[in-house]
Amino acid sequence: MDRSSNFKPETSKPTGEALGHMIWKSRDRIYEKKEILHNPNSLENYHSAFPSFLIEFFDGLFLH
């Protein structure tokens, strides 16, 4: 995904599809950390259980 461009109608669908594909491909890693996600010891522990691309996506969405 190209971070340098803003979302536009013509780029939002392919970006969403790419994000969905990446999430689907990482489902095994997410499932391995299911217990941490359901019962985290801390916010940091919960945050670090997600795949890095997802953390970066939401950080970019909310912090920029």
FIDREN-446636 format. One line per 2 residues: number of its first residue (from 1); their letters; for each residue z, y negated, x negated of C-alpha. Coordinates in Angstrom, 2 decimals, always signed. Example, Ala and Ser with C-alpha at 12.3 -4.5 7.8 and 13.67 -1.06 7.14 Angstrom:
<sites>
1	AS	+7.80,+4.50,-12.30; +7.14,+1.06,-13.67
</sites>
This chain:
<sites>
1	MD	+0.00,+0.00,+0.00; -0.93,-3.40,-1.30
3	RS	+2.10,-5.71,-1.35; +0.08,-8.77,-2.28
5	SN	-1.53,-9.27,+1.12; +0.06,-10.28,+4.39
7	FK	-0.22,-8.04,+7.42; -3.30,-8.76,+9.45
9	PE	-4.58,-6.97,+12.56; -7.26,-5.21,+10.51
11	TS	-4.81,-4.02,+7.83; -1.72,-3.21,+9.88
13	KP	-3.05,+0.06,+11.32; -4.11,+1.57,+7.96
15	TG	-0.82,+0.42,+6.40; +1.17,+2.02,+9.22
17	EA	-0.83,+5.22,+8.91; -0.25,+5.30,+5.14
19	LG	+3.49,+4.78,+5.62; +3.59,+7.52,+8.26
21	HM	+1.72,+9.88,+5.95; +4.14,+9.18,+3.10
23	IW	+7.12,+9.81,+5.38; +5.57,+13.06,+6.61
25	KS	+4.95,+14.21,+3.02; +8.56,+13.41,+2.05
27	RD	+10.16,+15.24,+4.98; +11.35,+18.12,+2.78
29	RI	+13.19,+15.70,+0.47; +14.68,+13.93,+3.47
31	YE	+15.75,+17.24,+5.00; +17.46,+18.22,+1.72
33	KK	+19.63,+15.09,+2.06; +20.28,+15.58,+5.76
35	EI	+24.04,+16.07,+5.27; +24.35,+12.82,+3.28
37	LH	+22.40,+10.95,+5.96; +24.57,+12.37,+8.76
39	NP	+27.91,+12.01,+6.97; +27.65,+9.53,+4.09
41	NS	+30.69,+8.78,+1.93; +29.58,+5.18,+1.54
43	LE	+26.79,+2.77,+2.40; +25.48,+3.15,-1.15
45	NY	+25.42,+6.94,-0.75; +23.53,+6.60,+2.56
47	HS	+21.06,+4.10,+1.10; +20.29,+6.24,-1.93
49	AF	+19.57,+9.32,+0.23; +16.30,+7.82,+1.45
51	PS	+13.06,+8.15,-0.54; +12.50,+5.20,-2.86
53	FL	+9.23,+4.12,-1.18; +11.07,+3.78,+2.13
55	IE	+13.87,+1.76,+0.56; +11.32,-0.52,-1.10
57	FF	+9.40,-0.91,+2.16; +12.45,-2.05,+4.13
59	DG	+13.74,-4.18,+1.27; +10.39,-5.93,+1.19
61	LF	+10.28,-6.25,+4.95; +13.74,-7.80,+5.28
63	LH	+14.29,-9.55,+1.96; +10.91,-11.25,+1.41
</sites>
